Amino acid sequence: MLDSLITSKTRIKLLLKFFLNVETKAYLRGLAEEFGESTNAVRVELNRLTDAGILETITDGRTKLYQANIRHSLFLDLQNIVKKFVGIDKIVEHIVAKLGDVKLAIITGDYAEGRDSGLIDLVMVGEIDKNYFIKLVDAVEMLIHRKIRALVLTEEEYVTYTDVLNKNKAIIVWSALGDKRNN
């Protein structure tokens, strides 16, 4: 869907990078290396998105970093489009709502870092019917055309594995714990 609206693959990669996890900051050479593209191709798209006000720049010493402009009037719309493109909205809609006592649902891994790798790492926290959860994951995979690697944790296990999960880079897609910073 997104690739038929936006013909530049580089621009799509940049939107995914910066709007899946809005706390992402990146610099030109790092983006070019990550995307496997020339710095010039990435620079052109960064300039277009910055000129439109969709991205903003900050300076860290001599390095120019780019990040999503959360004050842009279309910020929430763009973030929702990116989430729909990836299928995160369907994960929440089809899985979280039907599982019982879900405390938290987060996305970690590639998607949390803004990379559309086709494999979504989903962590569910709470008292969840694991058999039912597996059936729902299978159904959602077919809807979004991506694989979901799921992990179900109790609240105690979540506290134990917080460092391993790299909570700072996680995208919270649903929370009953009062922290919906990325939702």
MARZAVEX-416603 format. One record per residue (C-alpha): residue number from 1; residue in three letters; x, y, z. Coordinates in steps of 0.05 Angstrom, whole numbers, plus 32768, in hexadecimal, padded with zeros to 4 digits. Example, Ala and Ser with C-alpha at 12.3 -4.5 7.8 and 13.67 -1.06 7.14 Angstrom:
<nodes>
+-----+------+------+------+------+
! seq ! type !   c1 !   c2 !   c3 !
+-----+------+------+------+------+
!   1 !  ALA ! 80F6 ! 7FA6 ! 809C !
!   2 !  SER ! 8111 ! 7FEB ! 808F !
+-----+------+------+------+------+
</nodes>
This chain:
<nodes>
+-----+------+------+------+------+
! seq ! type !   c1 !   c2 !   c3 !
+-----+------+------+------+------+
!   1 !  MET ! 8000 ! 8000 ! 8000 !
!   2 !  LEU ! 8034 ! 8033 ! 8016 !
!   3 !  ASP ! 8062 ! 8021 ! 7FDC !
!   4 !  SER ! 802B ! 8031 ! 7FA9 !
!   5 !  LEU ! 8020 ! 8076 ! 7FC8 !
!   6 !  ILE ! 806A ! 8086 ! 7FD2 !
!   7 !  THR ! 8096 ! 8070 ! 7F99 !
!   8 !  SER ! 80D8 ! 807D ! 7FBB !
!   9 !  LYS ! 80EF ! 803E ! 7FE0 !
!  10 !  THR ! 8121 ! 8068 ! 8007 !
!  11 !  ARG ! 80EA ! 8098 ! 801E !
!  12 !  ILE ! 80C0 ! 805C ! 8036 !
!  13 !  LYS ! 80FC ! 8041 ! 805D !
!  14 !  LEU ! 8106 ! 8085 ! 807D !
!  15 !  LEU ! 80BD ! 808B ! 8091 !
!  16 !  LEU ! 80BF ! 8046 ! 80AF !
!  17 !  LYS ! 8100 ! 8055 ! 80D3 !
!  18 !  PHE ! 80E8 ! 8095 ! 80F3 !
!  19 !  PHE ! 809D ! 8089 ! 80FD !
!  20 !  LEU ! 809D ! 8041 ! 8118 !
!  21 !  ASN ! 80C4 ! 8059 ! 8154 !
!  22 !  VAL ! 80C2 ! 80A4 ! 815A !
!  23 !  GLU ! 80FD ! 80A6 ! 818A !
!  24 !  THR ! 812B ! 808F ! 8151 !
!  25 !  LYS ! 8163 ! 80BD ! 813E !
!  26 !  ALA ! 8192 ! 80AE ! 8105 !
!  27 !  TYR ! 81C8 ! 80CE ! 80DA !
!  28 !  LEU ! 81D2 ! 80CD ! 808F !
!  29 !  ARG ! 820B ! 809B ! 8088 !
!  30 !  GLY ! 81EB ! 806B ! 80BA !
!  31 !  LEU ! 81AA ! 806C ! 8094 !
!  32 !  ALA ! 81CD ! 8062 ! 8051 !
!  33 !  GLU ! 81F3 ! 8026 ! 806D !
!  34 !  GLU ! 81B5 ! 8008 ! 808E !
!  35 !  PHE ! 818B ! 8010 ! 804E !
!  36 !  GLY ! 81C4 ! 7FFA ! 8020 !
!  37 !  GLU ! 81BD ! 8039 ! 7FF7 !
!  38 !  SER ! 81E9 ! 8072 ! 7FE2 !
!  39 !  THR ! 81EF ! 80AD ! 8012 !
!  40 !  ASN ! 81D7 ! 80DA ! 7FD9 !
!  41 !  ALA ! 8196 ! 80B3 ! 7FD0 !
!  42 !  VAL ! 8188 ! 80B6 ! 801B !
!  43 !  ARG ! 819D ! 80FF ! 8020 !
!  44 !  VAL ! 816B ! 8113 ! 7FE9 !
!  45 !  GLU ! 8131 ! 80F2 ! 800E !
!  46 !  LEU ! 8147 ! 810C ! 8052 !
!  47 !  ASN ! 8149 ! 8153 ! 8035 !
!  48 !  ARG ! 8103 ! 814A ! 8017 !
!  49 !  LEU ! 80E6 ! 8131 ! 8059 !
!  50 !  THR ! 810A ! 8167 ! 8080 !
!  51 !  ASP ! 80F4 ! 819F ! 8050 !
!  52 !  ALA ! 80AC ! 8186 ! 8058 !
!  53 !  GLY ! 80B5 ! 818A ! 80A4 !
!  54 !  ILE ! 80A7 ! 813F ! 80AD !
!  55 !  LEU ! 80ED ! 8134 ! 80C8 !
!  56 !  GLU ! 8117 ! 8163 ! 80F1 !
!  57 !  THR ! 8161 ! 8167 ! 80FD !
!  58 !  ILE ! 818A ! 816D ! 813C !
!  59 !  THR ! 81D5 ! 8175 ! 8141 !
!  60 !  ASP ! 81FF ! 8148 ! 816D !
!  61 !  GLY ! 8245 ! 8165 ! 816A !
!  62 !  ARG ! 8256 ! 8163 ! 811F !
!  63 !  THR ! 8221 ! 812F ! 8110 !
!  64 !  LYS ! 81DD ! 8142 ! 80F3 !
!  65 !  LEU ! 81A7 ! 8114 ! 810E !
!  66 !  TYR ! 8162 ! 810C ! 80F1 !
!  67 !  GLN ! 8122 ! 80FB ! 8117 !
!  68 !  ALA ! 80D7 ! 80FD ! 810D !
!  69 !  ASN ! 80B8 ! 8142 ! 8119 !
!  70 !  ILE ! 8083 ! 8131 ! 814C !
!  71 !  ARG ! 8068 ! 8178 ! 8148 !
!  72 !  HIS ! 8057 ! 8173 ! 80FD !
!  73 !  SER ! 800C ! 8177 ! 80F1 !
!  74 !  LEU ! 800D ! 8134 ! 80CC !
!  75 !  PHE ! 8038 ! 8110 ! 80FE !
!  76 !  LEU ! 8002 ! 80E3 ! 811C !
!  77 !  ASP ! 7FE5 ! 80D5 ! 80D7 !
!  78 !  LEU ! 8028 ! 80C1 ! 80BB !
!  79 !  GLN ! 8036 ! 8095 ! 80F8 !
!  80 !  ASN ! 7FF3 ! 8073 ! 80F0 !
!  81 !  ILE ! 7FFF ! 8067 ! 80A6 !
!  82 !  VAL ! 8042 ! 8047 ! 80B5 !
!  83 !  LYS ! 8024 ! 801C ! 80EC !
!  84 !  LYS ! 7FEC ! 8006 ! 80BC !
!  85 !  PHE ! 8020 ! 7FF6 ! 8086 !
!  86 !  VAL ! 8046 ! 7FCA ! 80B6 !
!  87 !  GLY ! 8007 ! 7FAC ! 80D4 !
!  88 !  ILE ! 8011 ! 7FC1 ! 811C !
!  89 !  ASP ! 7FC9 ! 7FDB ! 811F !
!  90 !  LYS ! 7FAF ! 7F96 ! 810E !
!  91 !  ILE ! 7FDB ! 7F75 ! 8143 !
!  92 !  VAL ! 7FBB ! 7FA1 ! 8177 !
!  93 !  GLU ! 7F75 ! 7F9A ! 815B !
!  94 !  HIS ! 7F76 ! 7F4E ! 8151 !
!  95 !  ILE ! 7FA2 ! 7F35 ! 8189 !
!  96 !  VAL ! 7FA4 ! 7F63 ! 81C6 !
!  97 !  ALA ! 7F59 ! 7F6E ! 81CA !
!  98 !  LYS ! 7F49 ! 7F23 ! 81CE !
!  99 !  LEU ! 7F7D ! 7F06 ! 81FD !
! 100 !  GLY ! 7F67 ! 7F14 ! 8244 !
! 101 !  ASP ! 7F91 ! 7F39 ! 8276 !
! 102 !  VAL ! 7FC4 ! 7F5A ! 8249 !
! 103 !  LYS ! 7FEF ! 7F8E ! 826D !
! 104 !  LEU ! 801E ! 7FA2 ! 8235 !
! 105 !  ALA ! 802C ! 7F94 ! 81EB !
! 106 !  ILE ! 806E ! 7FAC ! 81CE !
! 107 !  ILE ! 8094 ! 7FA5 ! 818D !
! 108 !  THR ! 80DF ! 7F9B ! 8192 !
! 109 !  GLY ! 8115 ! 7F8A ! 8160 !
! 110 !  ASP ! 8118 ! 7FA3 ! 8119 !
! 111 !  TYR ! 80D5 ! 7FC7 ! 8118 !
! 112 !  ALA ! 80E5 ! 7FEC ! 8158 !
! 113 !  GLU ! 8124 ! 8004 ! 8136 !
! 114 !  GLY ! 80FD ! 8019 ! 80F8 !
! 115 !  ARG ! 8110 ! 7FE0 ! 80CA !
! 116 !  ASP ! 80DA ! 7FBB ! 80A2 !
! 117 !  SER ! 80FA ! 7F76 ! 80A3 !
! 118 !  GLY ! 80BA ! 7F4E ! 809E !
! 119 !  LEU ! 80C3 ! 7F30 ! 80E4 !
! 120 !  ILE ! 809E ! 7F53 ! 811D !
! 121 !  ASP ! 80B6 ! 7F45 ! 8163 !
! 122 !  LEU ! 8079 ! 7F4A ! 8190 !
! 123 !  VAL ! 807D ! 7F45 ! 81DC !
! 124 !  MET ! 803C ! 7F3C ! 8203 !
! 125 !  VAL ! 803B ! 7F46 ! 824E !
! 126 !  GLY ! 8003 ! 7F2C ! 827B !
! 127 !  GLU ! 7FDA ! 7EEE ! 8289 !
! 128 !  ILE ! 7FCD ! 7ED7 ! 8242 !
! 129 !  ASP ! 7FAF ! 7E98 ! 8224 !
! 130 !  LYS ! 7FEC ! 7E81 ! 81FC !
! 131 !  ASN ! 7FC7 ! 7E4F ! 81D0 !
! 132 !  TYR ! 7F94 ! 7E83 ! 81BB !
! 133 !  PHE ! 7FCC ! 7EB6 ! 81B2 !
! 134 !  ILE ! 7FF0 ! 7E88 ! 8181 !
! 135 !  LYS ! 7FB1 ! 7E7F ! 8157 !
! 136 !  LEU ! 7FA7 ! 7ECB ! 8155 !
! 137 !  VAL ! 7FEF ! 7ED7 ! 8141 !
! 138 !  ASP ! 7FE7 ! 7EA6 ! 8107 !
! 139 !  ALA ! 7FA9 ! 7ECB ! 80EF !
! 140 !  VAL ! 7FC9 ! 7F0F ! 80F4 !
! 141 !  GLU ! 8007 ! 7EF8 ! 80CE !
! 142 !  MET ! 7FDA ! 7EE7 ! 8094 !
! 143 !  LEU ! 7FB8 ! 7F2C ! 8097 !
! 144 !  ILE ! 7FF8 ! 7F55 ! 809A !
! 145 !  HIS ! 8026 ! 7F28 ! 806F !
! 146 !  ARG ! 805D ! 7F29 ! 80A3 !
! 147 !  LYS ! 8077 ! 7EF6 ! 80D6 !
! 148 !  ILE ! 806D ! 7F03 ! 8120 !
! 149 !  ARG ! 809E ! 7EE8 ! 8152 !
! 150 !  ALA ! 8077 ! 7EEA ! 8193 !
! 151 !  LEU ! 808D ! 7EE7 ! 81DB !
! 152 !  VAL ! 805B ! 7EE3 ! 8215 !
! 153 !  LEU ! 8074 ! 7EF9 ! 825A !
! 154 !  THR ! 8055 ! 7F01 ! 829E !
! 155 !  GLU ! 805F ! 7F45 ! 82BF !
! 156 !  GLU ! 8095 ! 7F28 ! 82EB !
! 157 !  GLU ! 80BA ! 7F0A ! 82AE !
! 158 !  TYR ! 80B4 ! 7F4C ! 828A !
! 159 !  VAL ! 80D7 ! 7F70 ! 82C4 !
! 160 !  THR ! 810E ! 7F3A ! 82C3 !
! 161 !  TYR ! 811A ! 7F40 ! 8278 !
! 162 !  THR ! 8114 ! 7F8B ! 8271 !
! 163 !  ASP ! 815E ! 7F95 ! 8260 !
! 164 !  VAL ! 815D ! 7F5D ! 822C !
! 165 !  LEU ! 811F ! 7F7A ! 820A !
! 166 !  ASN ! 8140 ! 7FBE ! 8204 !
! 167 !  LYS ! 8100 ! 7FE1 ! 821B !
! 168 !  ASN ! 811B ! 8025 ! 8206 !
! 169 !  LYS ! 8117 ! 8012 ! 81BC !
! 170 !  ALA ! 80D5 ! 7FED ! 81C1 !
! 171 !  ILE ! 8095 ! 8007 ! 81A3 !
! 172 !  ILE ! 805B ! 8003 ! 81D3 !
! 173 !  VAL ! 801E ! 7FEF ! 81AB !
! 174 !  TRP ! 7FF0 ! 7FE5 ! 81E6 !
! 175 !  SER ! 7FF6 ! 7FF0 ! 8230 !
! 176 !  ALA ! 7FCB ! 7FE7 ! 826E !
! 177 !  LEU ! 8006 ! 7FFF ! 8297 !
! 178 !  GLY ! 7FFB ! 8049 ! 8288 !
! 179 !  ASP ! 8036 ! 8052 ! 8258 !
! 180 !  LYS ! 801D ! 805C ! 8211 !
! 181 !  ARG ! 8055 ! 8089 ! 81F9 !
! 182 !  ASN ! 8058 ! 806A ! 81B3 !
! 183 !  ASN ! 8010 ! 8056 ! 81AA !
+-----+------+------+------+------+
</nodes>
